[in-house]
Every structure is written in C-alpha cells, then in structure tokens.
C-alpha cells in the first residue's frame, strides 16, 4: 500500500475502512445485482471528474477502499486536500465492469459529502485567518448517522477541529444534564468522579453567571451558547480575567456569514453545526467507461 498523501489519512485504521466500506456496499447491493449481467467482467476504465470548481478534495481513502474491496484500482491525479479550481479529471478507476459499477455510487456519495465538508471548512478557516484570530473553528456531533467518521475526517482535511468524536470522548454537559442533575455544580462534580483526569469537561452555559458557576466547579471548557457577538465578547473577557486557564467556546447561531463577528482574543473555540448540516456537496461523476485492451504475451 502506498503512503497516504495527507496526514489525516494516517488517522484511519485499515480495519475500520474495511468495515465501513463493506457496510456501504451491503446497503447498496443487499442481494442480487441484475445489471451486472449486461456488463460482465471485461476490464474497463472510468474517469473521475470533479464538476464543482473551487473545491477541496477529501475522502479519497474511503473512495479507494471501496473500489479495492470490489477488485478495482484507483490512480489519483489530484491528492487528498488538493484545491481543485476548475472542472477537471481527478482520478482514473480500472477493473472488471460489473465490479466498478458496484462500487460507483457508494464511492461517489462518500467523496461528494467529504469534499463538500472539507471545502466549507477551508472557507471558514480562511475567514478566521483573515481576522487574525488565534482559536480553533470546530465541528459538532450534528452528523449523519453511520457517516460520522467520514464527516469528522473531512473536517481534518479542511483544516478545522473535529471537536469531540462521540459521547465516550470529552464530556459535554448540556442544559438537560444540568436540569436532571439539579445544578451545574452537581453535574460537574458527579461527572468528574467517574471520568477522572483523562477527560475534559465542558458545560453549556446560557449566561455569564452560569459560565462562572461552571468554571468555579472545575469545568475545563465553558461553552457560551447563543450569545450575540457583543455579549459574547464581554462574557468571555470577564471569565478569562478570573479563570485564565478555562477555555471559552462560542456556539449557536454562528454561520459563515457572521463568523468573523464571533472572533475574539478571549474566545478559544467557535463551533458551527453548518459544517455538516445543510453543507453543499461537491459534484463528482465517473464518465467515459471504456474497455481496456488486454495485452498479448
């Protein structure tokens, strides 16, 4: 296996890739493939075209793993993380016709979704870089069921933070946790007793007073949720003055259009659900499938 061209690809365990692509193939072809009878096993070649200009390529490890699983090979013209400025040839796929067509739709779905997210992340990162902001843009757990690994991976390729992966990772105490526990202080204390030193605790706060209680209780991260930009800046500065080690996250109501307004020297993280929810995909297609001559020996 060749060395991955983007460091994010090194985070994907081979066995996880295999498990996922087998699930996707089984979902798309659970029993028979009647169309396979008309194309047979002749060796063919198909060209992968990116048809959305100004896109970031992401998802090639999943695309390659899908076609490897069905006995095809992929030759990439552009590498993972590349900026694709115009409609262009991106890769060439070769293999038995019925196998190539078995993998086509799941592979394109994965590449389109991952590249769309990476493209949006790259655009968001450009916005905060232009503001000279020191912090991290982050995703959320608002991901597609069964597709989270792809979407989180695409955030890495796009240059932003994935935030927590799941409920087993960093602890986030939201309003429902606090209500069920009785108070922010009780929720943080009870959680710390089981997660120990190895997990950070974040608390969702709807006011500066809640943020102060969370920080006093020992929270590592205070999320200031649904604050207007000016209110956010004031609350973040106040908390940082008294609790300089606490990380401040801004979330809620942040969009690509207003992201710059939330950048502050006192805010460490800005998370956006729109990284995955409502994110446009990048349009790819496999075209010009034709027979590959069999060499004579």
Secondary structure, DSSP 8 states (H G I E B T S, - for coil): ----SSGGGGGS-HHHHHHHHHHHHHHH-SS--TTHHHHTT-EEEEEEEE-SSSEE---HHHHHHHHHHTT-EEEESS-TT-EE-SSEEEEEEEEEHHHHHHHHHHHHHHHHHHHHHHHHHHHHHHHHHHTT--SEEE--S---TT-HHHHHHHHHHHTSB----STTSSEEE-HHHHHHHSSHHHHHHHHHHHHTTSS-EEEEESSHHHHHHHHHHT-SEEEEES--HHHHHHHHHHHHHH-TTSEEEEESS--TTTGGGG--TT--EEE-GGGTTT-----EEEEEEEE------
